[in-house]
């Protein structure tokens, strides 16, 4: 069985395949890796770093692990929404300090405990991120092979490699991604993971996120909270 949590950590950039160093160093290396091919920059950064613009998740979010980062950001946005607050970016203790994030409460629907966030749902989060990375249509055969090459270097295993091959080769199954989210908290996490993956700076990407939010049945006000929270988590 694929270890979906390990795969999610890999995907979000806590371990960029074939690279060593800090998260910032990894972001720079990945961008340099694809500098000769602007389209590949979009694909590699989107799949391996969780962003298509060279930004990375700030503060301690990745240190929590990919699943906890997604769940924690989703919980923060959801709590602000439920409390009737205005959308706000993640707080910082000072203008110079990076934001610090907390894992979601263990007694909430955002808990990362296996009983709540099981392997199948965690794998769906990876699928959601791959779908978001593909939203602008810039992953062609050449870029797909480069991505798969980095996946192979990562040592995640043959089953995980086959999973990536299928996800990159087949049409995005949005129905399955949406159906995997059984609760409102899980629907928030699917959108949060997708928004972490890309900066919606094209009509295709913005349109995809809007479509996803609609299919997930997320209220506009809640989407605004997620957008603000994720924006505050990226540098």
C-alpha positions as CSV (number, residue, x, y, z in Angstrom):
1,X,0.0,0.0,0.0
2,X,1.2,3.5,-0.8
3,X,2.2,5.5,2.3
4,X,0.0,8.5,1.4
5,X,1.4,10.7,4.3
6,X,5.0,10.2,3.1
7,X,3.9,10.9,-0.4
8,X,2.1,14.1,0.7
9,X,5.2,15.3,2.5
10,X,7.3,14.7,-0.6
11,X,4.7,16.5,-2.7
12,X,4.5,19.6,-0.6
13,X,8.2,20.1,-0.6
14,X,9.4,19.0,2.8
15,X,11.7,16.6,0.9
16,X,12.3,17.8,-2.7
17,X,13.4,14.7,-4.6
18,X,17.1,14.6,-5.4
19,X,17.8,17.8,-3.5
20,X,19.2,18.6,-0.1
21,X,19.2,21.8,2.1
22,X,16.7,24.2,3.4
23,X,13.2,24.7,2.0
24,X,14.4,28.0,0.6
25,X,17.4,26.3,-1.0
26,X,15.2,23.6,-2.5
27,X,12.9,26.2,-4.0
28,X,15.8,27.9,-5.7
29,X,17.3,24.7,-6.9
30,X,14.0,23.5,-8.4
31,X,13.6,26.8,-10.2
32,X,17.1,26.6,-11.6
33,X,16.6,23.0,-12.6
34,X,13.9,24.1,-15.1
35,X,15.3,27.4,-16.1
36,X,16.0,26.2,-19.6
37,X,12.3,25.4,-20.1
38,X,9.8,27.9,-18.7
39,X,7.0,25.3,-19.1
40,X,8.9,22.8,-17.1
41,X,9.4,25.4,-14.4
42,X,5.6,25.5,-13.9
43,X,5.3,21.8,-13.8
44,X,8.2,20.9,-11.6
45,X,7.6,23.7,-9.1
46,X,3.9,22.9,-9.0
47,X,4.4,19.2,-8.4
48,X,7.5,19.2,-6.2
49,X,7.2,22.5,-4.3
50,X,3.5,23.1,-3.9
51,X,3.6,26.4,-5.8
52,X,4.1,27.4,-9.4
53,X,5.7,30.8,-8.7
54,X,8.9,29.9,-6.8
55,X,7.2,30.7,-3.5
56,X,7.3,28.2,-0.6
57,X,5.3,27.5,2.4
58,X,6.6,29.8,5.2
59,X,7.5,29.3,8.8
60,X,7.2,25.9,10.4
61,X,4.3,24.6,8.2
62,X,6.3,22.0,6.4
63,X,8.1,20.9,9.6
64,X,4.7,19.8,10.8
65,X,4.4,17.4,7.8
66,X,2.4,17.8,4.7
67,X,-0.9,16.5,6.1
68,X,-0.7,18.6,9.3
69,X,0.2,21.7,7.3
70,X,-2.9,21.3,5.1
71,X,-5.1,20.4,8.0
72,X,-3.8,23.2,10.2
73,X,-4.2,25.9,7.6
74,X,-7.7,24.6,6.8
75,X,-8.6,24.5,10.5
76,X,-7.4,28.1,10.9
77,X,-9.4,29.3,8.0
78,X,-12.5,27.3,9.0
79,X,-12.4,28.6,12.6
80,X,-12.1,32.2,11.5
81,X,-15.1,31.7,9.2
82,X,-17.2,30.0,11.9
83,X,-16.3,32.7,14.4
84,X,-17.6,35.4,12.0
85,X,-14.2,37.0,11.6
86,X,-13.0,38.9,8.5
87,X,-10.7,36.9,6.2
88,X,-7.1,37.5,7.4
89,X,-3.7,36.2,6.6
90,X,-1.8,34.1,9.0
91,X,-0.6,36.2,11.9
92,X,3.0,37.1,12.4
93,X,4.5,38.0,15.8
94,X,6.5,40.8,14.1
95,X,7.0,42.2,10.6
96,X,10.3,40.3,10.4
97,X,9.1,37.0,11.8
98,X,7.8,34.1,9.7
99,X,4.4,32.9,10.6
100,X,4.2,29.9,12.9
101,X,1.4,27.4,12.5
102,X,-0.1,24.9,14.8
103,X,-1.4,21.4,14.0
104,X,-5.2,21.1,14.1
105,X,-6.8,20.1,17.4
106,X,-7.0,16.3,17.8
107,X,-10.6,16.5,18.7
108,X,-11.7,18.3,15.6
109,X,-12.7,17.1,12.2
110,X,-9.3,18.3,10.9
111,X,-7.4,15.8,13.1
112,X,-4.6,14.0,11.4
113,X,-5.3,10.9,13.3
114,X,-5.6,7.9,11.0
115,X,-9.1,7.2,12.1
116,X,-10.1,10.6,10.7
117,X,-7.5,11.3,8.0
118,X,-7.1,7.8,6.7
119,X,-4.7,6.7,3.9
120,X,-7.3,6.9,1.2
121,X,-8.3,10.5,2.0
122,X,-4.6,11.6,2.3
123,X,-4.0,10.1,-1.1
124,X,-6.9,12.1,-2.4
125,X,-5.2,15.2,-1.2
126,X,-2.2,14.3,-3.3
127,X,-4.6,13.7,-6.3
128,X,-6.1,17.1,-5.7
129,X,-2.7,18.8,-5.7
130,X,-1.7,17.0,-8.9
131,X,-5.0,18.1,-10.5
132,X,-4.4,21.7,-9.5
133,X,-0.9,21.6,-10.9
134,X,-2.3,20.4,-14.2
135,X,-5.0,23.1,-14.3
136,X,-3.2,25.3,-16.8
137,X,-2.5,22.5,-19.2
138,X,1.3,23.0,-19.1
139,X,2.4,19.5,-18.3
140,X,3.3,17.9,-21.6
141,X,5.0,14.6,-22.3
142,X,8.5,16.0,-21.8
143,X,7.7,17.7,-18.5
144,X,5.8,14.6,-17.3
145,X,8.9,12.4,-17.8
146,X,11.0,14.9,-15.9
147,X,8.6,14.9,-13.0
148,X,8.5,11.1,-13.0
149,X,12.3,11.1,-13.1
150,X,12.4,13.1,-9.9
151,X,9.8,10.9,-8.3
152,X,12.0,7.9,-9.1
153,X,15.0,9.6,-7.5
154,X,13.0,10.3,-4.4
155,X,12.8,6.6,-3.5
156,X,9.1,6.6,-2.6
157,X,8.7,3.1,-4.1
158,X,7.5,1.5,-7.3
159,X,3.8,1.6,-6.2
160,X,4.0,5.3,-5.6
161,X,5.8,5.8,-8.9
162,X,3.0,3.9,-10.7
163,X,0.5,6.1,-8.9
164,X,2.2,9.3,-10.3
165,X,2.3,7.8,-13.7
166,X,-1.4,7.1,-13.7
167,X,-2.3,10.5,-12.3
168,X,-0.2,12.4,-14.9
169,X,-1.3,10.2,-17.8
170,X,-5.1,10.0,-17.2
171,X,-7.6,12.8,-17.3
172,X,-8.3,14.5,-14.0
173,X,-11.1,12.8,-12.2
174,X,-12.7,15.7,-10.4
175,X,-15.7,13.6,-9.5
176,X,-13.5,11.2,-7.5
177,X,-11.6,14.0,-5.8
178,X,-14.8,15.7,-4.7
179,X,-16.4,12.4,-3.6
180,X,-13.4,11.6,-1.4
181,X,-14.3,14.4,0.9
182,X,-17.0,13.1,3.2
183,X,-17.2,15.9,5.7
184,X,-17.1,19.7,5.5
185,X,-13.7,19.6,7.2
186,X,-12.4,17.3,4.5
187,X,-13.8,19.5,1.8
188,X,-12.0,22.4,3.2
189,X,-8.8,20.4,3.2
190,X,-9.2,19.4,-0.5
191,X,-9.5,23.1,-1.4
192,X,-6.7,24.1,0.9
193,X,-4.3,21.5,-0.6
194,X,-5.3,22.6,-4.2
195,X,-4.8,26.3,-3.3
196,X,-1.4,25.6,-1.7
197,X,-0.3,24.0,-5.0
198,X,-0.8,27.0,-7.3
199,X,-1.0,30.7,-7.5
200,X,-4.1,31.4,-9.5
201,X,-2.5,33.9,-11.8
202,X,-4.1,32.6,-15.0
203,X,-7.7,32.3,-16.0
204,X,-7.4,28.5,-16.2
205,X,-6.1,28.2,-12.7
206,X,-8.6,30.6,-11.2
207,X,-11.4,28.9,-13.1
208,X,-10.3,25.5,-11.8
209,X,-10.3,26.7,-8.2
210,X,-13.7,28.3,-8.6
211,X,-15.0,25.1,-10.2
212,X,-13.6,23.1,-7.4
213,X,-15.0,25.3,-4.7
214,X,-18.4,25.1,-6.3
215,X,-18.3,21.3,-6.7
216,X,-17.2,21.0,-3.0
217,X,-20.1,23.2,-2.0
218,X,-17.9,25.7,-0.1
219,X,-19.6,29.0,0.7
220,X,-17.9,32.0,-0.9
221,X,-17.1,33.5,2.5
222,X,-15.3,30.3,3.6
223,X,-13.3,30.2,0.3
224,X,-12.2,33.8,1.0
225,X,-10.9,32.7,4.4
226,X,-9.0,29.8,2.9
227,X,-7.5,32.1,0.2
228,X,-6.4,34.6,2.8
229,X,-4.9,32.0,5.1
230,X,-3.0,30.2,2.4
231,X,-1.7,33.5,1.0
232,X,-0.4,34.3,4.4
233,X,1.4,31.0,4.5
234,X,3.4,31.5,1.3
235,X,6.5,33.6,0.9
